[in-house]
Amino acid sequence: MNRRFAFIITDDKISSMPGLILCGALFLCGCVAGTFSSAFVEDGSALTQYFSEYLSLEQDGSFIDPSFFSVLADTLRYPLAVFVMGFSMPGMIGIPVLTGIRGYTLAFSVSVMVRLYGGDGVLLALSLFAVSTLITVPCLLILSAQSFRASCMLTYMVVKPGSRGSLSLYNIKYFVSCLICFGLLTAAAVFDTYLTVRMVRFAVSYI
């Protein structure tokens, strides 16, 4: 591992910025890929049928709202994964990849809705993702950036054992930042459980 890379991941002034830039760039690349991939979704496919059935159930009032815990599990899926990867060497690769996948799935879902329902699809996508995404995406990128740095430092310590005494991977600041992010993510799950469903019903009424 060259000295320049070692300096970047261990310098406190640079901190998590390289990880934030890398994960943010891959998230945006995933968004672009997801947007273009939606063009290959054909009418009558399993995905379009799923959206049609979902809208039908919402319009009939027979759709069963998800429980808070199922929404929380879905909200924490990616953030918790990158947090755990921060304690492992494979996180150097896995964390940026996960942020790219998250960008892909988010952009793909929004693009498919817009492609299928036009302007009404924009309203539906906004009701489903707009507010919660403003919370979940920044939290994911913050967790990804610092977990990526921790994973890189862990790898550096394994490759160069003599540096173990001089580096602090997981300090109080690290865990306080994680705690704040997970608190905000929990708040986003509460919002999705009790308010987003009403926003979606309002949007469906216009489709």
C-alpha positions as a Python dict, from the first residue, in 0.01 Angstrom:
ca = {
    (1, 'M'): (0, 0, 0),
    (2, 'N'): (170, 323, -115),
    (3, 'R'): (246, 614, 114),
    (4, 'R'): (10, 857, -58),
    (5, 'F'): (-289, 627, 1),
    (6, 'A'): (-178, 572, 360),
    (7, 'F'): (-159, 948, 417),
    (8, 'I'): (-506, 1007, 272),
    (9, 'I'): (-679, 752, 492),
    (10, 'T'): (-494, 838, 813),
    (11, 'D'): (-485, 1219, 798),
    (12, 'D'): (-748, 1367, 1031),
    (13, 'K'): (-770, 1691, 833),
    (14, 'I'): (-875, 1503, 519),
    (15, 'S'): (-1096, 1279, 730),
    (16, 'S'): (-1379, 1106, 540),
    (17, 'M'): (-1380, 1336, 237),
    (18, 'P'): (-1225, 1083, -8),
    (19, 'G'): (-1485, 824, 91),
    (20, 'L'): (-1764, 1078, 59),
    (21, 'I'): (-1646, 1177, -290),
    (22, 'L'): (-1609, 814, -401),
    (23, 'C'): (-1940, 693, -258),
    (24, 'G'): (-2122, 1004, -380),
    (25, 'A'): (-1982, 958, -730),
    (26, 'L'): (-2087, 592, -740),
    (27, 'F'): (-2431, 682, -606),
    (28, 'L'): (-2473, 930, -892),
    (29, 'C'): (-2344, 674, -1143),
    (30, 'G'): (-2601, 429, -1008),
    (31, 'C'): (-2873, 692, -1051),
    (32, 'V'): (-2772, 748, -1413),
    (33, 'A'): (-2760, 375, -1482),
    (34, 'G'): (-3099, 321, -1316),
    (35, 'T'): (-3256, 601, -1518),
    (36, 'F'): (-3135, 459, -1849),
    (37, 'S'): (-3222, 101, -1749),
    (38, 'S'): (-3587, 195, -1701),
    (39, 'A'): (-3612, 246, -2077),
    (40, 'F'): (-3581, -131, -2123),
    (41, 'V'): (-3886, -210, -1909),
    (42, 'E'): (-4158, -328, -2145),
    (43, 'D'): (-4531, -286, -2097),
    (44, 'G'): (-4687, -608, -1974),
    (45, 'S'): (-4373, -719, -1791),
    (46, 'A'): (-4386, -851, -1435),
    (47, 'L'): (-4271, -514, -1303),
    (48, 'T'): (-4539, -312, -1480),
    (49, 'Q'): (-4801, -562, -1366),
    (50, 'Y'): (-4679, -518, -1010),
    (51, 'F'): (-4725, -141, -1030),
    (52, 'S'): (-5069, -185, -1186),
    (53, 'E'): (-5182, -421, -912),
    (54, 'Y'): (-5041, -188, -645),
    (55, 'L'): (-5233, 108, -784),
    (56, 'S'): (-5551, -98, -815),
    (57, 'L'): (-5532, -204, -452),
    (58, 'E'): (-5469, 155, -341),
    (59, 'Q'): (-5762, 283, -547),
    (60, 'D'): (-5991, 13, -407),
    (61, 'G'): (-5876, 85, -53),
    (62, 'S'): (-5784, -281, -3),
    (63, 'F'): (-5407, -231, 21),
    (64, 'I'): (-5273, -329, 362),
    (65, 'D'): (-5035, -65, 494),
    (66, 'P'): (-4692, -199, 596),
    (67, 'S'): (-4607, -211, 964),
    (68, 'F'): (-4356, 26, 1119),
    (69, 'F'): (-4103, -252, 1170),
    (70, 'S'): (-4115, -363, 808),
    (71, 'V'): (-4067, -2, 694),
    (72, 'L'): (-3784, 42, 946),
    (73, 'A'): (-3612, -275, 820),
    (74, 'D'): (-3636, -149, 463),
    (75, 'T'): (-3507, 197, 561),
    (76, 'L'): (-3209, 58, 753),
    (77, 'R'): (-3116, -209, 498),
    (78, 'Y'): (-2840, -20, 315),
    (79, 'P'): (-2720, 207, 600),
    (80, 'L'): (-2686, -87, 839),
    (81, 'A'): (-2499, -288, 576),
    (82, 'V'): (-2239, -16, 518),
    (83, 'F'): (-2208, 38, 895),
    (84, 'V'): (-2128, -331, 949),
    (85, 'M'): (-1887, -333, 654),
    (86, 'G'): (-1692, -56, 824),
    (87, 'F'): (-1565, -319, 1067),
    (88, 'S'): (-1423, -540, 791),
    (89, 'M'): (-1155, -526, 524),
    (90, 'P'): (-1394, -613, 235),
    (91, 'G'): (-1577, -290, 317),
    (92, 'M'): (-1322, -104, 105),
    (93, 'I'): (-1496, -250, -200),
    (94, 'G'): (-1838, -341, -65),
    (95, 'I'): (-1932, 3, 72),
    (96, 'P'): (-1889, 199, -253),
    (97, 'V'): (-2062, -81, -444),
    (98, 'L'): (-2362, -70, -210),
    (99, 'T'): (-2400, 306, -249),
    (100, 'G'): (-2397, 259, -626),
    (101, 'I'): (-2664, -11, -600),
    (102, 'R'): (-2878, 215, -382),
    (103, 'G'): (-2855, 494, -637),
    (104, 'Y'): (-2950, 251, -911),
    (105, 'T'): (-3257, 109, -736),
    (106, 'L'): (-3384, 453, -634),
    (107, 'A'): (-3348, 609, -979),
    (108, 'F'): (-3484, 299, -1149),
    (109, 'S'): (-3800, 297, -937),
    (110, 'V'): (-3866, 667, -995),
    (111, 'S'): (-3795, 644, -1369),
    (112, 'V'): (-4026, 345, -1417),
    (113, 'M'): (-4312, 530, -1247),
    (114, 'V'): (-4260, 837, -1463),
    (115, 'R'): (-4230, 624, -1778),
    (116, 'L'): (-4551, 432, -1704),
    (117, 'Y'): (-4772, 717, -1582),
    (118, 'G'): (-4614, 1035, -1719),
    (119, 'G'): (-4687, 1348, -1516),
    (120, 'D'): (-4901, 1152, -1271),
    (121, 'G'): (-4604, 922, -1218),
    (122, 'V'): (-4397, 1222, -1109),
    (123, 'L'): (-4654, 1300, -838),
    (124, 'L'): (-4658, 935, -729),
    (125, 'A'): (-4278, 916, -717),
    (126, 'L'): (-4257, 1238, -517),
    (127, 'S'): (-4512, 1113, -266),
    (128, 'L'): (-4324, 786, -223),
    (129, 'F'): (-3963, 901, -217),
    (130, 'A'): (-3917, 1278, -202),
    (131, 'V'): (-3932, 1358, 169),
    (132, 'S'): (-3779, 1037, 306),
    (133, 'T'): (-3499, 1045, 47),
    (134, 'L'): (-3395, 1389, 171),
    (135, 'I'): (-3313, 1215, 500),
    (136, 'T'): (-3204, 866, 400),
    (137, 'V'): (-2961, 953, 119),
    (138, 'P'): (-2747, 1203, 318),
    (139, 'C'): (-2740, 962, 614),
    (140, 'L'): (-2634, 677, 385),
    (141, 'L'): (-2354, 884, 233),
    (142, 'I'): (-2228, 1000, 573),
    (143, 'L'): (-2226, 644, 708),
    (144, 'S'): (-2066, 517, 387),
    (145, 'A'): (-1790, 779, 394),
    (146, 'Q'): (-1679, 718, 751),
    (147, 'S'): (-1725, 340, 728),
    (148, 'F'): (-1518, 337, 409),
    (149, 'R'): (-1239, 527, 585),
    (150, 'A'): (-1255, 292, 884),
    (151, 'S'): (-1236, -10, 654),
    (152, 'C'): (-937, 140, 471),
    (153, 'M'): (-760, 215, 800),
    (154, 'L'): (-831, -137, 924),
    (155, 'T'): (-678, -277, 607),
    (156, 'Y'): (-377, -49, 646),
    (157, 'M'): (-325, -167, 1003),
    (158, 'V'): (-335, -530, 891),
    (159, 'V'): (-90, -467, 607),
    (160, 'K'): (136, -255, 828),
    (161, 'P'): (105, -391, 1185),
    (162, 'G'): (345, -132, 1327),
    (163, 'S'): (87, 143, 1277),
    (164, 'R'): (-173, -5, 1513),
    (165, 'G'): (-72, 201, 1811),
    (166, 'S'): (-86, 533, 1626),
    (167, 'L'): (-430, 501, 1465),
    (168, 'S'): (-775, 524, 1618),
    (169, 'L'): (-1039, 365, 1400),
    (170, 'Y'): (-1357, 385, 1603),
    (171, 'N'): (-1370, 675, 1846),
    (172, 'I'): (-1658, 849, 2023),
    (173, 'K'): (-1707, 1091, 1733),
    (174, 'Y'): (-1747, 796, 1498),
    (175, 'F'): (-2022, 631, 1700),
    (176, 'V'): (-2201, 958, 1784),
    (177, 'S'): (-2222, 1033, 1413),
    (178, 'C'): (-2361, 685, 1349),
    (179, 'L'): (-2612, 723, 1632),
    (180, 'I'): (-2738, 1054, 1492),
    (181, 'C'): (-2773, 905, 1143),
    (182, 'F'): (-2965, 604, 1267),
    (183, 'G'): (-3188, 830, 1476),
    (184, 'L'): (-3272, 1032, 1166),
    (185, 'L'): (-3332, 714, 968),
    (186, 'T'): (-3573, 593, 1234),
    (187, 'A'): (-3756, 925, 1209),
    (188, 'A'): (-3774, 876, 831),
    (189, 'A'): (-3927, 532, 889),
    (190, 'V'): (-4190, 685, 1118),
    (191, 'F'): (-4270, 942, 849),
    (192, 'D'): (-4300, 671, 582),
    (193, 'T'): (-4524, 458, 801),
    (194, 'Y'): (-4775, 721, 904),
    (195, 'L'): (-4756, 1006, 651),
    (196, 'T'): (-4622, 873, 323),
    (197, 'V'): (-4912, 630, 286),
    (198, 'R'): (-5154, 924, 298),
    (199, 'M'): (-4949, 1115, 42),
    (200, 'V'): (-4948, 810, -186),
    (201, 'R'): (-5325, 774, -164),
    (202, 'F'): (-5360, 1140, -256),
    (203, 'A'): (-5133, 1087, -558),
    (204, 'V'): (-5314, 767, -664),
    (205, 'S'): (-5645, 951, -666),
    (206, 'Y'): (-5513, 1155, -960),
    (207, 'I'): (-5402, 853, -1168),
}
